[in-house]
Amino acid sequence: MKVLIVFDDVTCFSQLESIIGSLDCLTPVSRIIITTRNKQVLRNWGVSKIYEMEALEYHHALELFSRHAFKQNHPEVGYEKFSSKVMKYAQGVPLALKVLGCFLYEREKEVWESAINKLQRILHPSILEVLKISYDSLDDKEKNIFLDVACFFKGEDVNLVMKFHNASGFYPEIGISVLVDKSLIAIDSYNKIRMHDLLQELGREIVRQESINPGNRSRLWHHEDIYEVLTYNTGTEKIEGICLDMSKVKEFHLNPSTFTKMPKLRFLKFYSSSFNGENKCKMSYLQDPGFAEVKYLHWHGYPLKSLPSNLSAEKLVLLEVPDNDIEQLWDCVKIIHTACHKLIAKIPNPTLMARLNKLVILNLRGSKSLKSLPSGIFNLEFLTKLDLSGCSKLKRLPEISSGNISWLFLRGIAIEELPSSIERLRRLGYLDLSDCKRLKSLPSSLYKLKSLGVLSLCGCSNLQRLPECLGQLSSPIILNLAKTNIERIPESIIQVFVSGNLLLSYGESFQSLPKPPFLERGCIALEPFLGLFSKS
């Protein structure tokens, strides 16, 4: 027989298994189409071609919405702006366009505006019901990962998210794979986790429905809810994560028992989206918070003079405390504090570095008088990003025996030279030495950094030459030499520039450089550099 068979909305392999044998009589030109929310179902049945449905393009989405909202193929006069807001919200999802179109049909403009504002906080029940089908099919650990991404990790690097959920005991290797297979999340070419806005809203609505009282919910991200919980000290053992934009709240004082009432807290992020210097720190707090279970700690303007006494180094995945008043990190890391916020670090017990074996990101930016670092700081197995920018009294970096750091920010520190052992950071792709005004030379071993894609020396006014062997770098590189005193660059580097594998920014002190071939053709060939940005 020559037939077309469609199996719609298949959820598991067993739904197909019982009828596979009866399909042997079909001719080779027959076609079978399976629609499913789970790619694994297709793999199990050996499907030869998988087509992933994409969102509708804008004009098609507007037409579908208009058919339900206005009974015509375009918006009515005066409703164009409202319709555009619905397009932005639905992002091409046919279900949302149809549901919202029917809901808004023949309603007044005032109702449209109110409904659109409501959608920013509460997902429409009909959309929620359909989207929740995929969520309900997850196990408990997969649900936790999904909710964490929806509330905290959308747009974050998947490796950091993996480490966090490994530390939380959620088996993210399989969990994230399942979420991708069910199209609940996606991993883009930059290794970032992506999630459709409607799915993010689904996750957040699930959390909101845990309790009418924000203090009894597992995750908090909206500034009004967090302000209520922290101001009136209504937090409970239910809370596992808090993410607060401090630029959106008034100044408030934390109760001494605020965090002791949250023993399951795994994620804490106090940050500011304001870049104009306002709202730097909104809270005052005088007691050791006691973060026994925290794996992710970001606190901009951390107000205490020491990190929490029971903060477990073994569990930390991320530690960011930029612009802090810290005098003491752990018992074995002493830092002396003066009225001028000067920090002097003593070398800690080496066993501390071994305990920080899960740390992925360490941000000490803005510690203006930090004078030394622990000897094993670069050698942590999972540390990929180290930010020491603004540590203007840091004159020396420790020797490096190994390390997997990809991003190293040293802007404005007081070093005169880099250790030659920096060659051991074989995965280093981004090295920022901007405004290191005492830097006099670079080690010849830099050419061994095979992954180096960006080297910024902008503002290194004491730097007068580059090592000849820098031209032996095998990968395409962006080199920023603006505001340096370098007058000539080695011939080997010029050859890299001419070949198109070097994107160069240089200052007025430079003598003339030959034009690379791609400039003579009247265009800039950026193809060799595209791979650099995938590392970010």
KEMIZA-804665 format. One line per field, with one value per residue (C-alpha): residue number from 1; x, y, z; residue in three letters. Coordinates in steps of 0.02 Angstrom, whole numbers, plus 50000, padded with zeros to 5 digits. Example, Ala and Ser with C-alpha at 12.3 -4.5 7.8 and 13.67 -1.06 7.14 Angstrom:
2
n: (1,2)
px: (50615,50684)
py: (49775,49947)
pz: (50390,50357)
res: (ALA,SER)
This chain:
536
n: (1,2,3,4,5,6,7,8,9,10,11,12,13,14,15,16,17,18,19,20,21,22,23,24,25,26,27,28,29,30,31,32,33,34,35,36,37,38,39,40,41,42,43,44,45,46,47,48,49,50,51,52,53,54,55,56,57,58,59,60,61,62,63,64,65,66,67,68,69,70,71,72,73,74,75,76,77,78,79,80,81,82,83,84,85,86,87,88,89,90,91,92,93,94,95,96,97,98,99,100,101,102,103,104,105,106,107,108,109,110,111,112,113,114,115,116,117,118,119,120,121,122,123,124,125,126,127,128,129,130,131,132,133,134,135,136,137,138,139,140,141,142,143,144,145,146,147,148,149,150,151,152,153,154,155,156,157,158,159,160,161,162,163,164,165,166,167,168,169,170,171,172,173,174,175,176,177,178,179,180,181,182,183,184,185,186,187,188,189,190,191,192,193,194,195,196,197,198,199,200,201,202,203,204,205,206,207,208,209,210,211,212,213,214,215,216,217,218,219,220,221,222,223,224,225,226,227,228,229,230,231,232,233,234,235,236,237,238,239,240,241,242,243,244,245,246,247,248,249,250,251,252,253,254,255,256,257,258,259,260,261,262,263,264,265,266,267,268,269,270,271,272,273,274,275,276,277,278,279,280,281,282,283,284,285,286,287,288,289,290,291,292,293,294,295,296,297,298,299,300,301,302,303,304,305,306,307,308,309,310,311,312,313,314,315,316,317,318,319,320,321,322,323,324,325,326,327,328,329,330,331,332,333,334,335,336,337,338,339,340,341,342,343,344,345,346,347,348,349,350,351,352,353,354,355,356,357,358,359,360,361,362,363,364,365,366,367,368,369,370,371,372,373,374,375,376,377,378,379,380,381,382,383,384,385,386,387,388,389,390,391,392,393,394,395,396,397,398,399,400,401,402,403,404,405,406,407,408,409,410,411,412,413,414,415,416,417,418,419,420,421,422,423,424,425,426,427,428,429,430,431,432,433,434,435,436,437,438,439,440,441,442,443,444,445,446,447,448,449,450,451,452,453,454,455,456,457,458,459,460,461,462,463,464,465,466,467,468,469,470,471,472,473,474,475,476,477,478,479,480,481,482,483,484,485,486,487,488,489,490,491,492,493,494,495,496,497,498,499,500,501,502,503,504,505,506,507,508,509,510,511,512,513,514,515,516,517,518,519,520,521,522,523,524,525,526,527,528,529,530,531,532,533,534,535,536)
px: (50000,50053,49997,50030,50018,50027,50057,50019,50083,50177,50246,50337,50408,50281,50141,50224,50304,50145,50106,50280,50257,50096,50186,50294,50168,50195,50285,50450,50361,50244,50275,50256,50255,50274,50247,50316,50383,50527,50668,50717,50555,50611,50785,50715,50614,50758,50677,50785,50740,50698,50623,50615,50471,50523,50425,50319,50397,50328,50209,50138,50119,50029,49912,49870,49838,49731,49621,49570,49575,49496,49425,49535,49716,49780,49751,49613,49660,49713,49762,49930,50033,49940,49958,50145,50159,50068,50189,50335,50258,50207,50369,50292,50213,50050,49965,49993,49940,49777,49734,49771,49681,49522,49538,49554,49421,49299,49373,49404,49578,49583,49555,49693,49817,49769,49778,49950,50017,49946,50033,50201,50168,50039,50036,49867,49787,49758,49939,49998,49895,49971,50151,50145,50123,50309,50354,50241,50334,50499,50564,50595,50778,50741,50601,50722,50846,50707,50645,50822,50851,50684,50715,50904,51007,50931,51075,51211,51354,51299,51461,51431,51251,51311,51435,51302,51178,51310,51348,51160,51148,51032,51131,51133,51221,51065,50945,50999,51002,50820,50769,50852,50768,50599,50636,50617,50790,50920,51110,51168,51332,51408,51371,51236,51071,50922,50739,50585,50506,50342,50433,50525,50358,50291,50430,50405,50216,50243,50349,50221,50086,50186,50117,50027,50163,50330,50423,50355,50412,50569,50639,50627,50675,50550,50614,50446,50430,50610,50591,50439,50526,50688,50609,50482,50593,50462,50584,50569,50660,50570,50681,50823,50869,50861,50909,50888,50924,50966,50941,50754,50725,50732,50865,50826,50903,50922,50867,51004,50904,50864,50972,50970,50785,50836,50944,50915,50977,51085,51087,51108,51136,51128,51176,51139,51086,51123,51286,51282,51354,51187,51112,51281,51225,51051,51065,51147,51182,51283,51278,51366,51234,51278,51268,51292,51222,51260,51346,51325,51364,51366,51350,51396,51456,51458,51437,51527,51712,51723,51638,51511,51598,51513,51520,51578,51725,51699,51525,51563,51544,51544,51608,51589,51603,51656,51680,51681,51732,51803,51939,51937,51891,51906,51998,52154,52142,52170,52142,52175,52053,52079,51966,52021,51958,52136,52157,52315,52301,52414,52457,52327,52347,52372,52234,52107,52142,52115,51946,51894,51887,51717,51747,51713,51712,51807,51779,51879,51862,51886,51988,52098,52240,52247,52434,52453,52361,52365,52494,52371,52239,52273,52282,52102,52036,51870,51912,51879,51859,51966,51933,52062,52025,52054,52167,52287,52410,52433,52615,52646,52553,52597,52685,52571,52591,52429,52256,52102,52067,51991,51959,52088,52050,52199,52149,52235,52340,52517,52622,52781,52789,52690,52761,52833,52733,52576,52611,52533,52361,52335,52149,52172,52074,52051,52189,52151,52302,52226,52290,52429,52537,52686,52695,52866,52877,52787,52860,52917,52817,52655,52664,52628,52452,52375,52197,52233,52110,52108,52256,52219,52368,52275,52341,52501,52599,52764,52765,52887,52909,52828,52916,52968,52892,52716,52695,52701,52527,52432,52255,52181,52204,52136,52279,52244,52399,52314,52392,52555,52731,52768,52839,52881,52812,52914,52917,52835,52683,52673,52662,52516,52434,52460,52390,52226,52243,52275,52152,52260,52221,52370,52412,52492,52668,52665,52759,52667,52609,52581,52402,52346,52269,52092,52103,52167,52013,51907,51829,51871,51880,51820,51792,51954,51897,51721,51780,51849,51678,51608,51725,51633)
py: (50000,50179,50282,50436,50407,50545,50505,50668,50718,50558,50561,50394,50252,50125,50217,50170,50005,49899,49948,49945,49764,49803,49931,49803,49795,49979,50022,50120,50276,50281,50417,50421,50587,50593,50751,50750,50862,50740,50710,50550,50469,50501,50433,50274,50238,50276,50427,50477,50662,50774,50944,51066,51188,51369,51520,51612,51760,51928,51958,51782,51797,51963,51889,51738,51850,51971,51831,51792,51967,52064,51930,51997,51980,52142,52246,52375,52558,52618,52444,52432,52478,52355,52218,52251,52224,52058,52007,52046,51943,51791,51786,51689,51548,51502,51442,51608,51709,51612,51614,51798,51845,51757,51831,52011,52000,52148,52217,52403,52479,52505,52318,52278,52386,52308,52132,52160,52230,52080,51960,52027,51948,51811,51684,51660,51499,51421,51447,51386,51227,51176,51225,51136,50966,50956,51013,50883,50744,50788,50703,50805,50845,50896,51008,51091,51126,51197,51312,51370,51416,51505,51607,51635,51561,51612,51675,51603,51491,51310,51251,51362,51301,51121,51147,51231,51092,50958,51040,51040,50853,50869,50765,50903,50803,50701,50833,50971,50845,50801,50985,51013,50859,50923,51096,51176,51254,51271,51291,51421,51430,51535,51396,51501,51432,51502,51488,51558,51699,51602,51451,51563,51635,51458,51416,51575,51550,51374,51450,51588,51455,51372,51498,51665,51715,51748,51689,51514,51500,51410,51549,51739,51854,51999,52148,52184,52007,52006,52177,52113,51954,52038,52193,52100,51947,51825,51704,51518,51354,51342,51474,51402,51552,51743,51859,52044,52196,52320,52469,52435,52439,52565,52558,52431,52343,52156,52069,51970,51809,51843,51705,51585,51562,51503,51347,51279,51435,51378,51534,51716,51860,52043,52149,52317,52346,52532,52586,52769,52742,52761,52630,52550,52464,52465,52363,52366,52206,52177,51989,51837,51773,51589,51522,51337,51276,51421,51368,51531,51693,51861,52012,52181,52294,52155,52253,52143,52132,51944,51810,51701,51591,51431,51466,51298,51317,51139,51183,51353,51363,51552,51686,51868,52007,52161,52327,52246,52292,52120,52104,51915,51783,51623,51584,51545,51700,51858,52029,52190,52332,52518,52668,52691,52516,52453,52266,52169,51982,51855,51692,51564,51386,51286,51167,51305,51303,51116,51143,51267,51126,51171,51358,51413,51603,51712,51900,52011,52166,52331,52269,52422,52372,52185,52152,51964,51809,51630,51527,51401,51523,51490,51302,51268,51133,51212,51397,51474,51660,51764,51951,52055,52219,52373,52284,52431,52374,52200,52199,52016,51863,51693,51563,51449,51262,51223,51294,51300,51487,51555,51735,51834,52016,52112,52289,52423,52311,52362,52222,52263,52094,51935,51771,51667,51522,51602,51488,51347,51426,51333,51376,51563,51651,51827,51922,52101,52201,52371,52519,52418,52574,52492,52348,52354,52190,52034,51859,51774,51622,51710,51629,51461,51518,51427,51480,51665,51765,51937,52028,52204,52313,52477,52610,52514,52675,52601,52461,52498,52334,52168,52000,51943,51772,51841,51819,51631,51629,51500,51567,51728,51867,52039,52147,52317,52425,52596,52720,52623,52687,52550,52625,52467,52293,52139,52080,51915,52007,52114,51955,51896,52066,52056,51879,51939,51838,51993,52132,52274,52434,52547,52724,52877,52824,52686,52705,52661,52483,52394,52370,52189,52117,52120,52310,52334,52243,52376,52266,52197,52008,51961,51776,51721,51806,51739,51587,51700,51759,51583,51561,51695)
pz: (50000,49967,50116,50222,50411,50541,50725,50816,50988,51028,51205,51221,51116,51180,51090,50924,50970,50961,50781,50704,50646,50552,50443,50351,50208,50162,50000,50006,49941,50091,50218,50408,50501,50691,50793,50969,51107,51138,51013,51102,51041,50863,50894,50972,50815,50698,50615,50467,50459,50607,50571,50716,50703,50709,50768,50640,50552,50606,50460,50470,50658,50641,50511,50621,50772,50671,50606,50785,50860,50716,50599,50460,50404,50481,50638,50643,50637,50809,50869,50780,50934,51046,50916,50906,51094,51079,50940,51054,51194,51090,50987,50845,50947,50857,51017,51106,50953,50936,51122,51145,50984,51041,51215,51152,51015,51020,51182,51211,51200,51389,51412,51287,51382,51549,51479,51401,51566,51659,51541,51599,51770,51745,51603,51519,51588,51416,51366,51535,51520,51354,51392,51560,51475,51438,51613,51694,51603,51689,51846,52004,51970,51789,51853,51974,51834,51724,51863,51904,51721,51708,51866,51864,51722,51555,51448,51561,51507,51508,51590,51741,51752,51742,51884,51992,51969,51995,52162,52196,52161,52010,51881,51749,51613,51581,51648,51529,51385,51422,51428,51259,51184,51242,51172,51344,51326,51190,51189,51064,50968,51108,51235,51318,51379,51285,51333,51249,51349,51363,51434,51555,51608,51627,51749,51848,51854,51923,52062,52095,52116,52255,52379,52389,52514,52424,52579,52552,52371,52315,52207,52211,52067,52066,52165,52248,52314,52376,52458,52552,52611,52665,52742,52846,52873,52808,52726,52763,52733,52565,52484,52377,52270,52269,52126,52166,52058,52196,52081,52084,52272,52413,52547,52680,52829,52842,53002,53092,53064,52881,52807,52953,52912,52737,52770,52593,52503,52356,52247,52302,52183,52234,52084,52007,51828,51849,51767,51819,51992,52080,52194,52225,52384,52454,52611,52780,52874,53031,53059,52987,52863,52881,52704,52735,52567,52449,52288,52191,52284,52197,52311,52236,52376,52506,52670,52797,52837,52814,52712,52802,52931,52874,52687,52623,52505,52441,52374,52296,52107,52091,52209,52155,52283,52183,52274,52444,52622,52661,52793,52803,52674,52775,52936,52835,52724,52827,52752,52848,52821,52847,52837,52657,52610,52591,52580,52620,52594,52680,52595,52651,52702,52540,52591,52559,52373,52368,52450,52315,52189,52117,52092,51912,51927,52052,52047,52165,52056,52145,52295,52280,52397,52375,52378,52352,52296,52359,52267,52196,52133,51948,51969,52020,51904,51858,51872,51700,51740,51858,51876,51971,51882,51989,52115,52097,52233,52161,52102,52070,52009,52082,51977,51878,51871,51776,51750,51639,51647,51486,51542,51641,51684,51753,51703,51808,51920,51971,51893,51798,51711,51688,51751,51611,51679,51606,51457,51559,51542,51379,51370,51398,51261,51332,51421,51476,51535,51496,51599,51681,51678,51763,51641,51558,51463,51408,51424,51265,51318,51267,51096,51178,51222,51075,51120,51144,51039,51123,51201,51263,51309,51291,51410,51455,51438,51501,51373,51232,51140,51099,51101,50927,50950,50973,50787,50812,50889,50791,50814,50744,50870,50912,50978,51057,51073,51087,51211,51226,51187,51062,50902,50806,50803,50757,50577,50625,50693,50535,50433,50538,50511,50324,50317,50392,50553,50659,50696,50760,50854,50883,50940,50864,50912,50781,50620,50461,50435,50270,50216,50228,50068,50134,50158,49982,49919,50000,50134,50305,50315,50489,50452,50537,50698,50710,50808,50944,50995,51008,51156,51255)
res: (MET,LYS,VAL,LEU,ILE,VAL,PHE,ASP,ASP,VAL,THR,CYS,PHE,SER,GLN,LEU,GLU,SER,ILE,ILE,GLY,SER,LEU,ASP,CYS,LEU,THR,PRO,VAL,SER,ARG,ILE,ILE,ILE,THR,THR,ARG,ASN,LYS,GLN,VAL,LEU,ARG,ASN,TRP,GLY,VAL,SER,LYS,ILE,TYR,GLU,MET,GLU,ALA,LEU,GLU,TYR,HIS,HIS,ALA,LEU,GLU,LEU,PHE,SER,ARG,HIS,ALA,PHE,LYS,GLN,ASN,HIS,PRO,GLU,VAL,GLY,TYR,GLU,LYS,PHE,SER,SER,LYS,VAL,MET,LYS,TYR,ALA,GLN,GLY,VAL,PRO,LEU,ALA,LEU,LYS,VAL,LEU,GLY,CYS,PHE,LEU,TYR,GLU,ARG,GLU,LYS,GLU,VAL,TRP,GLU,SER,ALA,ILE,ASN,LYS,LEU,GLN,ARG,ILE,LEU,HIS,PRO,SER,ILE,LEU,GLU,VAL,LEU,LYS,ILE,SER,TYR,ASP,SER,LEU,ASP,ASP,LYS,GLU,LYS,ASN,ILE,PHE,LEU,ASP,VAL,ALA,CYS,PHE,PHE,LYS,GLY,GLU,ASP,VAL,ASN,LEU,VAL,MET,LYS,PHE,HIS,ASN,ALA,SER,GLY,PHE,TYR,PRO,GLU,ILE,GLY,ILE,SER,VAL,LEU,VAL,ASP,LYS,SER,LEU,ILE,ALA,ILE,ASP,SER,TYR,ASN,LYS,ILE,ARG,MET,HIS,ASP,LEU,LEU,GLN,GLU,LEU,GLY,ARG,GLU,ILE,VAL,ARG,GLN,GLU,SER,ILE,ASN,PRO,GLY,ASN,ARG,SER,ARG,LEU,TRP,HIS,HIS,GLU,ASP,ILE,TYR,GLU,VAL,LEU,THR,TYR,ASN,THR,GLY,THR,GLU,LYS,ILE,GLU,GLY,ILE,CYS,LEU,ASP,MET,SER,LYS,VAL,LYS,GLU,PHE,HIS,LEU,ASN,PRO,SER,THR,PHE,THR,LYS,MET,PRO,LYS,LEU,ARG,PHE,LEU,LYS,PHE,TYR,SER,SER,SER,PHE,ASN,GLY,GLU,ASN,LYS,CYS,LYS,MET,SER,TYR,LEU,GLN,ASP,PRO,GLY,PHE,ALA,GLU,VAL,LYS,TYR,LEU,HIS,TRP,HIS,GLY,TYR,PRO,LEU,LYS,SER,LEU,PRO,SER,ASN,LEU,SER,ALA,GLU,LYS,LEU,VAL,LEU,LEU,GLU,VAL,PRO,ASP,ASN,ASP,ILE,GLU,GLN,LEU,TRP,ASP,CYS,VAL,LYS,ILE,ILE,HIS,THR,ALA,CYS,HIS,LYS,LEU,ILE,ALA,LYS,ILE,PRO,ASN,PRO,THR,LEU,MET,ALA,ARG,LEU,ASN,LYS,LEU,VAL,ILE,LEU,ASN,LEU,ARG,GLY,SER,LYS,SER,LEU,LYS,SER,LEU,PRO,SER,GLY,ILE,PHE,ASN,LEU,GLU,PHE,LEU,THR,LYS,LEU,ASP,LEU,SER,GLY,CYS,SER,LYS,LEU,LYS,ARG,LEU,PRO,GLU,ILE,SER,SER,GLY,ASN,ILE,SER,TRP,LEU,PHE,LEU,ARG,GLY,ILE,ALA,ILE,GLU,GLU,LEU,PRO,SER,SER,ILE,GLU,ARG,LEU,ARG,ARG,LEU,GLY,TYR,LEU,ASP,LEU,SER,ASP,CYS,LYS,ARG,LEU,LYS,SER,LEU,PRO,SER,SER,LEU,TYR,LYS,LEU,LYS,SER,LEU,GLY,VAL,LEU,SER,LEU,CYS,GLY,CYS,SER,ASN,LEU,GLN,ARG,LEU,PRO,GLU,CYS,LEU,GLY,GLN,LEU,SER,SER,PRO,ILE,ILE,LEU,ASN,LEU,ALA,LYS,THR,ASN,ILE,GLU,ARG,ILE,PRO,GLU,SER,ILE,ILE,GLN,VAL,PHE,VAL,SER,GLY,ASN,LEU,LEU,LEU,SER,TYR,GLY,GLU,SER,PHE,GLN,SER,LEU,PRO,LYS,PRO,PRO,PHE,LEU,GLU,ARG,GLY,CYS,ILE,ALA,LEU,GLU,PRO,PHE,LEU,GLY,LEU,PHE,SER,LYS,SER)
